[in-house]
Amino acid sequence: MADIKLPRLPDRTPVKLTILLSPQLHADLGRYSEAYEAAYGKQEGIAELIPFMLASFLESDPAFRRARKGRGGD
């Protein structure tokens, strides 16, 4: 049955990560959450925004994208 168009789905098991933030970074993330709400009219907490922020950051880093492609990560 490997002839179907959709490939095998990737691992989607969430990974919990605990980090420590500086007070300034935490305050900035809170302000970003407020800016997000002002822009989209929907409140999202810091914890919900961070994974998307990190993914966006990594995707926008050309050197990282090249390195990932070189390792077969894409």
N, C-alpha and C positions, 0 to 999 in steps of 0.2 A: 504494500500500500504506500510505498515511498514515492509514487508518481503524482502526488497531489501538489498543488502550487504553493501552499503555505508551508514554510519550513518549520522544523521543530522549534517550539517556543523556547526562549531563553529562560534561565533560572530567574524566577520572580520572588524568591523567598526574601523578605525584608531582612536587613541587617541592622541591629540596633547599635548605635555608636554614641558614646558619652564623651563630651569634650568640655573643656574649661575655656571660658571667654573672658577677655578683659572687660572691666566695667564699661569702657568707652565703646568697644565693639558691640556689646549687648545693647547699649543705648542707641547706637547707630542702626542696629538691626530692628529695634523697636520703631525708630523713625522711618525706616524703610517699609515696615509693615503698615504704618500709617499712610505713607505715600502710595502704597499699593491699593489701600482701601479708597483713597481719594481718587486714584486713577480708574479703578474698576468697580467701585461701589460695593465691594465684597470684602469683609474682614477675613484675613488669613493670619494665623499666628506665625511667630518666628519659626517654630519647629516645622511647620508645613511649607514655608517658603525656602528654607535653607537647602533642601535637596535639589530644588529646581535652580536655585542660585548657583550652587556648585556645578551642576551639570552644564549650565549656560557658560560659566567661567571656563570650564575645561574645554568645551566645544569651541570657544572663541580664542583659544590659545593655539596659534599656528604651529609652534614648535612641539607642543604636546601632541597635536593631531598627527604631525609627521612621524613622531616617535612611535605613536600607537600603531600607525599604519605599517611602519617598518617592522614591528613585532608581530604583525598579523592580528591586531586587535580590532580591526574594522571588518 
